[in-house]
Amino acid sequence: MKSQHYCTLLVLGLGLLGNANNRPSTANLGHLPTEVHGELDKTGVLRIWQSNERFTISGYVTEAGSGENLLGVSVYVPELQLGTVTNDYGFFSLSLPAGRHEVHVSYMGYAIRVETITLDRDMALQLELAEAAESLNEVVVRADEKIKESKVTQMSTVKLNPSVVQDVPALLGEKDVLKTLQLLPGIQGGTEGSAGFFVRGGTPDQNLIILDDAVVYNANHLFGFFSVFNGDAIKSVEAYKGGFPARFGGRLSSVIKIDMKDGNKEKLSGKVNVGLISSSLLLEGPINKGKTSFILSARRTYADALAQPFLNRETGKGGYYFADLNFKVHHVFSPKDKLYWSTYYGRDKFYSILDNEFTEEESDLGWGNITSTLRWNHQFNDKLFVNTSAIFSNYNFNIGYRYTDRFDDREENYSFQSSSGISDLTLKSSFDYYPNTKHTVRFGAELTRHRFTPQRVLIKDDFADDVDKTQELNSLEGALYVEDDWKITDKLRFSPGARLSYFNYENTTYLNPEARFSLAYNLNPDLALKASYSNMNQYIHLLSSSGIGLPTDLWVSSTDQVKPQSSQQFAVGMAKDFFDKDYSLTVEGYYKTLDDVIAYKEGASFLALDNLESGADLDWEESITAGRGWAYGAEILFRKQTGKLTGWAGYTLSWSERQFEELNLGNKFFDRYDRRHDISVVGIYKPTEKFTFSATWVLATGNNYTLPNLQRLEPNNAFPIGRTNFFNAGLNDFATQRNNFRGETSHRLDLAFQFHKKKKKERERTWSFSLYNAYARQNPFIYTVDFNDPDYDDPNATEEKQLTRTSVLVLIPSINYIFKF
């Protein structure tokens, strides 16, 4: 250790140091080993230790000024090339040889902190990081100060800084974490403008979305145009596309882990965001300074108020709105014990009322989520950390219709109400164990009680018998898991994991072991080859007619007739870091198989919106079929995360296929959201603290559609199509082929500009302008087939059919006013 300032003491020379500064040594020199190490502390006392002794530094990393715990922070000792990262609660543990060390603490968006320590015993540290903008002149970036992509075992993982979500252009100014994730390779959006997403050929229900440990079952507002997550309240975002750690399970395609901020422990602060269709408020601060903090964020759209001038108030009224609320309290009992309580409430509602002297007609449609998580952190010692959570999660959808007919001084009443949902209660406990610098072990257990309500129907009719029917399913899901991040050598790292999943429904029990592993080998310090394998099981299913996660989709349980879905995914890749420029390049290829995936049979639908009563007696198990799936492809991601210009470029080449015995005559077909090519380019430029410029450009191959049995189809003038394989197809081909038409390739450019102005008392004002689809590309939102009646006076006339493309989001400007205090 050339740079460490300690003395190597031989027995013959110990007497010289023992009398330094006329202070006696505290060591018994007569019993020292042949070679020891020592150092004079500030008081002149000689600290002595053996050369092979090791001690542990542990503690928490927080944000300066707020006390917010920071997760994923790199704690690194360059001289020894040893390091670790903080866990989900800001805790770290690292064992080092005795002596003096420089510990480099770094996190994206924050100034690097270098802490010099002298280890002669186990040490607890409380480290604070300041935002980089506050000390730009003091920041010195050096090679190897941060743990790079090439030095991480895990692959197929992306971490997204919430500040990026605030900077990229957004539809109508609504900063959306899920839409930002869609700009990354392997994560594809559905219909244009939708927050729904598909990961490596999967479906929406195969994505596990977690908010502070709680599962969010429907993450969409406004029929999918926006997500339920208020970006102002988010602390971190992690997306796993494959090679899943054993601590995650229950889904086949991805894990999206979102953590809320804990709240400012030092001072009251807030943020107000006023936009074109919605506004939001964030407030955080101490309840008991340094001990207890809170954070509150609320958002509501006023689309219903904006629509009122266009409605006929004499005959009726109506509208739509969404609202959500996040609230969290964090209390520190002691440095080793902390308590968190966080809750989320979100609701969408569409309503319409028509009223005149003869009739009154009222309809409404609503859906929403409620989650609540109570977590307790306890640090047993400097190597063992535990988190225990009690979690409630609920999703509910309801639709109602009421009709009153007035005649001859009498009234006839009819009402219909239908609802569906899922409610969970979960207990889980997870342990982080740091035995030495070569191993980071995680293990734990969880148990969830699911309560499904596929449909609840209540019909009241003055001229018929009332109907009151409820379908309920109750099941129990649990898991045990263990995983390790093992540094075998300086070049080879291995992360094995095992998960035992359990599911019980009535008299049916499923018990499935799941193997996971990730492997990384460094060809040189900045280039690593990686491979991973993961086996997943999914016991709950989403019955979807649309495939885009509409609120009418229904969550149901695995049963004795409906088996759990399962998947296996293999991935290989490489990660390259360019230390001098702080660039990174990752390239991955994957192959995934899916078994027992479900779909509606031809013509089946559990909830028909045009005839709601028809669903009252349907058996959902009889309406679905099970089959297989395949997904494979390659992804490239090039990122730059520091400097005035940051951003990334991503490319995805992919295939997604399905096969069901009862669909498409048993033949394979491409899934609806099978996309051959997906390109995204994101740039964020901050020349000074006052200005932020950003742009995104995306290109995606069109979605697949099943067009009806047509003998003649003519494209209209607005949509010239020359698809020989479609228009020259015969009648039998149309009668049997599923997803027989691929829509147009879509692309667009989004632009944004932000002007920031610092004010007194740490206040800041921001004007944000954005332009969605800046060059007004008419991308397809939906395709419809129009039937034109023939000229009956012409005996040779035939019915004309036209395929029409509808474009919705064309050149959408927005403006937001943001005020921080």
Steps between C-alpha positions, in 0.01 A plus 500: 500500500727773370269790569407413856672712760572250768833376632630148450659429834775249565566391852837676501344837420194500721665684784557808285131540426380406843630828647379733225383845615597399855182293523505140615392227257186312594634173350689230679797488262650193653221277372473633143539265202802522271331751265229739602346822368442816696412866482504796734154649549432869559569465872834334437384156612649217292234273344640160412347209307606180328539498122228238444231661713175612333228730624157601371373844412122528486235767515265709290537746213256790499434816300645815654235749603208256507624183671348289218649149489668432165490153348743360244784730611850375418732466800841420351866476605708552182830389654358157582249486213235404754154645522131454560174688447239611750183292524142622458521689830841663457688241713844365405758265650857448381784301657852640449853431623612701797672826418432833338271511195337750269132413459336651191123544526326585171149516359369636173404866535699550821851623575750225573597480865842370604525389861839410653469247780740313725375149570611344826152388603152460350364841406150643446475791256230750415585644158327790325511583131431847362337558164763556232347834399586640841873434468587464133839665543605244760402188309791298362407193300761224498512162338372207703336720762160352422391143448434485126281275284802281424550437873144400587396134490134571424396544138176602324453772763451874456502764773326826421572821687171684577661822377508348151122453517467871579722602208375296203210633288157376606151486354303802628780568746414195715838363610457125489743237628345215299516693174863585572571129551346436157794692352739224612573191287292192577217706654244583234188711514163381374269739319661839431485726803411214733682440829444124457818309423624161387836352597683252281188362334288480814152630584394775745407257778848345481656822635539519878461867595600574861453828687668496843467117519130507397378353170316744270256304284390774261753775440295705253305825510280631217459158332875455481617845388670571835637287781392521863847598625555863589862565401546767766476242780733236352848437640623214280397276210645161411391281209594131471445346157668164567745319727258579781637492856338227710334757726256581219236262370143454389540647149662380178631804313621786720524663839454878528604607849405856599585655838346815641698773671516481880444870564730783606611460863661843528266762353163555338510506121262451213420518132199624303450393138223659294434349155245510222286207617616436856684650794697346782629594843792356696564583865766342724667583826577400858240409760778462755817647355764238428271220620165501321417622152204495265433545130166572335436524128165547328393534138170559325395562144239761415401347167142484627495874565655576161233293326203676661473788247452243223212319671129575475425586862127511441476129424793354692852514621803275511874486515812309592770551759779316674663573833770339710658549840830380649577528869797370698633529853853399604605476865847427639480323836878454514789466255407131474120518493283689253131493417329592170133529416405586145166499323369571151146575386401553137166523322366552147136584437296557187137603541207611284153625599218563249180648640181629344133502584449144372812308598804512721806295404822479701814296436840490666827315465769498767816319603781550744775367726566517871830384649637528851835377631632491858872418516743455786878501446732351758879475493607203713869579459739640240445197274130413532202718404130406492188662361153377596188623321123475533334594172146563376422536129163541330380558146133549413305570183130586490245598241145614560191595303170642627190581295168658598204523265230753594150476353141535623620619841684173546866406497667183378850444640780280385855483635805288428828488692801282435840496663815291511826518689777342698607557859826382662638473851874427515759433768865484400839509663831543316855478633823650364816328624857615425736224625806639318601696191447196275135436588178697529220266605127570498233265626142525615140384492162645402136396519203658317128439530324584173131574485365520144162631398482426125150644492232633730166576329198677645193559280178664616200515268141600583371244249735206569664313782806661652840344440772502765792276414859502618790285384789473745829312497737476795853371479828500689841572346837474673872470436837433658814629332877536533752669272867591510724741312829312511832648387689180416811678368585855398368416151221250563175574686208262546152570638305179567147503634218263585133567567236254615154629405174370646139553396179355638146528366233291676628140469764578238859574602792595278859480630769606253876546547648784295870523411673829425860593424710779352864473398749772408859466383729800449723468194659824619405757765246675276360212294288213634321204344176405673244220499183430697220247540170537681199277551175674604146396591189719494191394693263787427376600155347796322210424267543763232313560178709801402850405609575857616392483862158667491306518828248248365767228506448248781746346747438132575672221687663176395262214576482125455407566136719804431868425552756763597699659220872427492802622309868438448730774376860477386707811433859575400667833452788734553550823692766754403589812698700793366644640822655814352167613348261329744318324218362147520394250234298187563402237243269212589329211326219299658279197439184443705243221502155534660268215598130500592447861395129576471276675249130532431352244266371629167198722560515469879495796737430486869371857517322628191454876522221496241300247704613512858241258629641225279794461732289413798494126438820450304770269637833667433685167516298378203574816301879469486758273343863432589798485267869566453713797410847586376688828514853571384709790385792734560540838673763772482527792744759779487485746792670819613409594856722794591588838354293775344367261235354171623268239357496170318431320174328164498407240240289185534464218246235255619250226418201384708291196402204310646334165437161376629320183398166684487622813319625551146435131417776409743768676293760740635434871458674822591371668813314830465790701639770306318731775373792438276682829556493760775737799511522780756737793533491726808705815552503739798716812476563736794738776387446695824292472814234716335419292193410141421445383143383147426383294206393145430457324167339158476424257218302178536374233267120486488279281718314196370122496445248233413284626213164340427401261224493734198466419133588848384682770689590839360722742691367853525696797373629588843664161537658367181612142566675268263529181702490217248492231768180653636298624205574203279419248773212265441180466697617194690816676611298778658268257670781321679801730542543688829681836510504498121581867450792709626440870538725778378834580655466798731754762595499842664717773649424655839662825617515679835654814646520603865597839634608502867537804716643490851331722755570596858479249786578200278194553286491419132257572217488293182310553178479181296396483135467178300385393157383142450536366144672817384491426125133393512545142390159328461580182690225237519301496821233257381388336175135453404325338206225710342223343291352719225160406359506422125304688236191283478411651160815345360458122463880451497563704815657330802537599859815702553713458807767744608774469757526830687785613720418739784777722636444681830822643641622742235702810599399534867650805679501547877619745764566450871581736783705348784586669827730344763538633851 
